[in-house]
Amino acid sequence: MIRKAKISDAESIYKIINSWAKKGRLLERSLNYIYENIRDFWVYEYNRKVVGCCALHIVGWEGLAEIKSLAVKKEYHNKGIGKKLVLRCLEEAKSLGVKKVFALTFIPSFFLKLKFLSINRRQLPHKIWSDCVNCIFFPNCHEEAVIYTIS
């Protein structure tokens, strides 16, 4: 079941995201960051446990948003959970009047299957790079940018 995250989900979200961050697959997030941005998060719950998460972060008045922190516990991979979380974020983006949603990812093929298009990161506004300066891979990032246009 997909639902908006609650304060009580913060520690589970933190553990899921940072389990992948330790493997270099996601940007690490502090528990404080998750609490401060809990309204951005959706979670996938299975048997009353959070097994996946994804955030939709509004970037600014340009009608742009970012998919962030998409993570699913390894034992729940290949069940369509990540896809469902992204689609829910796209639905929310559309309801908010967002025109375009982008993601920075190590796995662009996942997003390309969902009709995102590859773009050059330099096409994105400079203010999105605020997270990048805190990343262990900065300035030698290997994430790729993808974007989805909402019709």
C-alpha positions as CSV (number, residue, x, y, z in Angstrom):
1,M,0.0,0.0,0.0
2,I,1.3,3.5,-0.9
3,R,0.6,6.4,1.4
4,K,2.0,9.7,2.5
5,A,4.7,9.4,5.0
6,K,4.1,10.2,8.7
7,I,6.5,11.3,11.4
8,S,6.5,7.7,12.7
9,D,8.0,6.6,9.4
10,A,11.1,8.8,9.5
11,E,13.4,6.2,11.0
12,S,12.4,3.5,8.6
13,I,12.9,5.9,5.6
14,Y,16.3,6.9,7.0
15,K,17.4,3.2,7.3
16,I,16.2,2.3,3.8
17,I,17.8,5.3,2.1
18,N,21.1,5.1,3.9
19,S,21.4,1.3,3.4
20,W,21.7,2.2,-0.3
21,A,23.8,5.4,0.3
22,K,26.4,3.2,2.0
23,K,26.7,1.3,-1.3
24,G,27.1,4.5,-3.2
25,R,23.7,4.3,-4.9
26,L,21.9,7.2,-3.3
27,L,22.7,10.5,-1.6
28,E,22.9,10.0,2.2
29,R,20.1,11.7,4.2
30,S,20.3,12.7,7.8
31,L,17.4,11.8,10.1
32,N,16.9,15.5,10.6
33,Y,16.6,16.0,6.8
34,I,13.9,13.3,6.7
35,Y,11.9,14.8,9.5
36,E,12.2,18.3,8.0
37,N,11.0,17.0,4.6
38,I,8.6,14.3,5.7
39,R,5.8,16.0,3.7
40,D,7.7,15.3,0.5
41,F,7.8,11.5,1.1
42,W,5.6,8.7,0.0
43,V,6.1,5.2,1.5
44,Y,5.2,1.7,0.4
45,E,4.0,-0.4,3.3
46,Y,3.8,-4.1,3.3
47,N,2.6,-6.1,6.4
48,R,2.7,-2.8,8.4
49,K,6.4,-2.3,7.6
50,V,7.8,0.5,5.4
51,V,9.7,-1.3,2.6
52,G,10.1,1.6,0.1
53,C,10.1,5.4,-0.1
54,C,10.2,8.2,-2.6
55,A,10.0,11.9,-2.3
56,L,8.6,14.6,-4.6
57,H,10.4,17.9,-3.9
58,I,9.1,21.1,-5.5
59,V,12.1,23.0,-6.9
60,G,10.5,26.4,-7.5
61,W,8.0,28.5,-9.3
62,E,9.2,27.3,-12.8
63,G,6.8,24.4,-12.4
64,L,9.6,22.0,-11.7
65,A,9.9,19.2,-9.2
66,E,12.4,16.5,-8.4
67,I,12.0,12.8,-7.6
68,K,14.4,12.2,-4.6
69,S,15.4,9.3,-2.4
70,L,13.7,6.5,-4.3
71,A,14.7,3.4,-2.4
72,V,13.2,0.0,-1.8
73,K,14.6,-2.7,0.6
74,K,16.6,-5.2,-1.4
75,E,14.4,-8.1,-0.5
76,Y,11.4,-6.3,-2.1
77,H,13.1,-5.5,-5.4
78,N,11.5,-6.6,-8.7
79,K,7.9,-6.4,-7.4
80,G,7.0,-3.0,-9.0
81,I,7.3,-1.0,-5.8
82,G,9.7,1.6,-7.1
83,K,7.6,2.1,-10.2
84,K,4.4,2.5,-8.1
85,L,6.1,5.1,-5.9
86,V,7.4,7.1,-8.9
87,L,4.0,7.0,-10.6
88,R,2.3,8.2,-7.3
89,C,4.8,11.1,-7.2
90,L,4.0,12.0,-10.8
91,E,0.3,11.9,-10.0
92,E,0.9,14.3,-7.1
93,A,3.0,16.5,-9.3
94,K,0.2,16.8,-11.9
95,S,-2.3,17.6,-9.1
96,L,0.0,20.4,-7.9
97,G,0.3,21.9,-11.4
98,V,4.0,20.9,-11.9
99,K,5.0,20.8,-15.5
100,K,8.2,18.8,-15.4
101,V,9.7,16.3,-13.0
102,F,13.4,15.3,-13.0
103,A,15.6,12.9,-11.2
104,L,19.3,12.5,-10.8
105,T,20.0,8.8,-10.9
106,F,22.6,6.0,-11.2
107,I,20.0,3.9,-12.9
108,P,18.6,5.9,-15.7
109,S,17.2,2.8,-17.4
110,F,14.6,2.5,-14.6
111,F,13.3,6.0,-15.3
112,L,13.5,5.6,-19.1
113,K,11.0,2.7,-18.9
114,L,8.6,5.1,-17.2
115,K,8.8,7.6,-20.1
116,F,11.4,9.9,-18.6
117,L,14.0,11.2,-21.1
118,S,17.7,11.6,-20.6
119,I,19.0,15.1,-20.5
120,N,22.2,16.9,-19.8
121,R,22.4,17.9,-16.1
122,R,23.5,21.4,-17.2
123,Q,19.9,22.0,-18.5
124,L,18.6,22.0,-15.0
125,P,18.5,25.1,-12.8
126,H,21.5,25.8,-10.7
127,K,19.6,25.8,-7.5
128,I,19.1,22.1,-7.7
129,W,22.8,21.6,-7.0
130,S,22.5,22.5,-3.3
131,D,22.3,18.8,-2.4
132,C,25.3,18.0,-4.7
133,V,27.8,20.0,-2.7
134,N,27.2,17.8,0.3
135,C,27.6,14.6,-1.7
136,I,30.7,12.4,-1.3
137,F,30.9,12.2,-5.1
138,F,31.0,16.0,-5.7
139,P,32.3,17.2,-8.1
140,N,32.9,13.9,-9.8
141,C,29.3,12.7,-9.9
142,H,28.2,9.9,-12.2
143,E,24.5,10.4,-11.7
144,E,22.5,11.0,-14.9
145,A,19.7,13.4,-15.3
146,V,16.3,12.3,-16.6
147,I,13.1,14.4,-17.0
148,Y,9.4,13.7,-17.4
149,T,7.0,16.2,-19.0
150,I,3.5,16.2,-17.5
151,S,0.8,16.5,-20.1
